[in-house]
Amino acid sequence: MKFGSCRSQLYDAQKTGRAKWESLGDVWDDTARRDFEEKLWGPLDQRVADMLRAIDQVAVLFTQVRSECEYKWDS
């Protein structure tokens, strides 16, 4: 199983979303924005970051499993 392209798409989406959110700060800086960031945007961004780390960990495990299975079948 390859995780690279899905992870890359998720990372790119997060990066784009972060950039757009930051640029909004120039035109939208009030209590509603800060509330939105605290309650929605911040937690969403953190969950995506956590998911990217989890994908990386699962990819490492799958690589190890594949390697061990191939070694056992070749022996």
C-alpha positions as CSV (number, residue, x, y, z in Angstrom):
1,M,0.0,0.0,0.0
2,K,1.4,3.4,-1.0
3,F,0.6,6.4,1.2
4,G,2.7,9.0,-0.6
5,S,0.2,10.5,-2.9
6,C,-2.7,10.6,-0.4
7,R,-0.4,12.1,2.2
8,S,0.9,14.6,-0.3
9,Q,-2.6,15.7,-1.2
10,L,-3.6,16.1,2.4
11,Y,-0.4,18.1,3.2
12,D,-0.8,20.3,0.2
13,A,-4.5,21.0,1.2
14,Q,-3.4,21.9,4.7
15,K,-0.6,24.1,3.5
16,T,-3.0,25.9,1.1
17,G,-5.6,26.3,3.8
18,R,-3.1,27.7,6.3
19,A,-1.8,30.2,3.7
20,K,-5.4,31.4,2.9
21,W,-6.3,31.6,6.6
22,E,-3.2,33.7,7.3
23,S,-4.0,36.0,4.4
24,L,-7.5,36.6,5.7
25,G,-6.0,38.2,8.8
26,D,-5.2,41.3,6.7
27,V,-8.9,41.9,6.1
28,W,-10.7,40.0,8.8
29,D,-9.5,40.7,12.4
30,D,-12.3,40.7,14.9
31,T,-13.8,38.7,17.7
32,A,-15.7,36.4,15.2
33,R,-12.4,35.5,13.4
34,R,-10.7,34.7,16.7
35,D,-13.6,32.7,17.8
36,F,-13.7,30.8,14.6
37,E,-10.0,30.1,14.8
38,E,-10.2,28.9,18.4
39,K,-13.2,26.7,18.0
40,L,-13.0,25.4,14.4
41,W,-9.9,26.3,12.4
42,G,-7.3,25.6,15.1
43,P,-8.7,22.2,16.1
44,L,-9.1,21.2,12.4
45,D,-5.6,22.2,11.5
46,Q,-4.3,20.2,14.5
47,R,-6.3,17.1,13.5
48,V,-4.9,17.2,10.0
49,A,-1.3,17.5,11.4
50,D,-2.0,14.6,13.7
51,M,-3.4,12.6,10.8
52,L,-0.3,13.3,8.7
53,R,1.9,12.0,11.5
54,A,-0.2,8.9,11.8
55,I,0.0,8.3,8.1
56,D,3.8,8.6,8.3
57,Q,3.8,6.0,11.1
58,V,1.6,3.6,9.3
59,A,3.7,3.9,6.2
60,V,6.8,2.9,8.2
61,L,5.0,-0.1,9.6
62,F,3.7,-1.2,6.2
63,T,7.2,-0.9,4.8
64,Q,8.6,-3.1,7.7
65,V,5.8,-5.7,7.2
66,R,6.4,-5.8,3.5
67,S,10.1,-6.2,4.0
68,E,9.7,-9.0,6.5
69,C,7.1,-10.8,4.5
70,E,9.3,-10.6,1.3
71,Y,12.3,-11.9,3.3
72,K,10.4,-14.8,4.7
73,W,9.0,-15.8,1.3
74,D,12.5,-15.6,-0.3
75,S,14.1,-17.8,2.3
